[in-house]
């Protein structure tokens, strides 16, 4: 079973933002997430395609931004 825990990599160490599972020893997989804006050209997405997608997804924004939707982040 995989369990994901968010953390921050700082000064060569990973700082967990929540407690890890209680275990003496286990293998881990660390994935570094990029931050900042996505370069559309690197993803082969044109400005017009991005605008079209934003427009089609706009109707979902109100639901996604509701405070009670945070419960799904833990799943």
Buried (B, 14 or more C-beta within 10 A) or exposed (E): EEEEEEBEEEEEEEEEEEEEEEEEEEEEEEEEEEEEEEEEEEEEBEEEEEEEEEEEEEEEEEEEEEEEEEEEEEE
